[in-house]
Every structure is written in structure tokens, then in C-alpha cells.
């Protein structure tokens, strides 16, 4: 592919890319990651970055990500930057989602 690929697009909804561009692309679809896969990566990140967290806070990050690693990492970073620690309340404030019952 290196001889023909000029750029790569990554998106969650390919329907939001206009048809002329879609027709020139090879579409690769990936399944959502499991909660365990996302949790393991988040644990690696919080340990490497020395982020204060609790387990319920990480579960909230996983819940809000809905299987999307990019979303999980963005939510983790936004919560850590905004509040300094990862807790359930902080995650749902940053992600602007109602707390599940």
C-alpha cells in the first residue's frame, strides 16, 4: 500500500465522509474493543503518567468510551487535566453524560 496510499482517514461513522472521497477509499471496519482491553490500556496509561484514579472512575471512562479506545484516552486525558484525578463524578462531568443508574 505504500506505493499508492497518500493518506488515511480514521472515523467512527464513514457515512459522514462525502461520497466522492468514500468511492476512492478502501473501507476497513473494526469491531469495538472489549471493556477488558480498554481497561488494561487505561491502567498502563495512568501508571505511566502517575494519574490519581479509583477503579470506579476507570469503569466510568470505559463506559463512556463505548468500545472506542480513542474516546477512552480522550476522556481520560480531559478528566485528568480538568480535575487532577479520575473519579466517577469527574468523568461524567467532563463527558457531559448522565450518570447511569
N, C-alpha and C positions, 0 to 999 in steps of 0.2 A: 504493500500500500504506500510505501514511502515515495514511490515514483509518481503516484497520481493524487495523493491526498494533499490538499492545500491548507485545510483547516478542519477542525472537528467541532461540532456543536453538541453540547450536553444540555438536556432539558428534561423536565418531568412530564410535559404534555406536548408531544410532537405536533398536535393539531394547531398549536399556537404559532407554528412556523409556516410562513406563506407557501403555497403550493409550488411556485416555480423553484424555490430552494429545496423543498422536500423531494421534488422529482429528480434532483441531481445528487441526492444523498442516499447512502446505504443506511437504513434504519436498524439499529441494534436495540432490542428491548431486553431489559434485565428485570429479574424478579426483585421484590422487596427483600431487604435483609431481615434476618430473624432478630428478635429482641436480644438474644444472647450475643449475636455477632456485634450489634451496636454497643451493648453494654461493655463488652470486652475492650473495644476500641476506646470508648469513653474513659474506662479505667486507666488505660495506657496513657491517655492524654492528661487526665487530672493528676496522675502520679508524676509524669514528666514535667508538667507546668506548675506543680505544687499548688493546685487549686483545692480550697477547702470545700468539702461536699459531704452530704449524707446520702445513704442508699436510696431513700425515698425521693430525694432530689434527682438522682440519676435516673430512677424509674420514670419520673415526670419528663425528663429530657427524652427518654426513649419513647414514651407515649406520644409526645408532641411531634416527634420525627416521623411517625407512621412508616417505618421501614426505610427511610431515606437517610443515608449516612451524612450527606452534605447538610441536610436540615438539622440533624442531631449536633453536628460540630458547630454550626452557626448558632444554634440555640444555646449550646454550652458556652461558647465564647461570649455571646451577648449577655448571658446571665452572670458569668464570672466578671465581666467588665463592669456591668451595671451595679452589681450588688456585692461582689467580692467573695461570695460563697454560693454554692449550688444547693438550694433547698426547694421543696415542692412549691411553696408560695412564690418564691422569687422566679422560678421557671415559668409558672403560669402568668405572672405579671408581665414578664418580658415577651412571652409568646402570644399574649393577648387572647388566651383561650380560657373558657370557663373550666373550673376545677371539676373533674369527673366525680360523681358521687360513688 
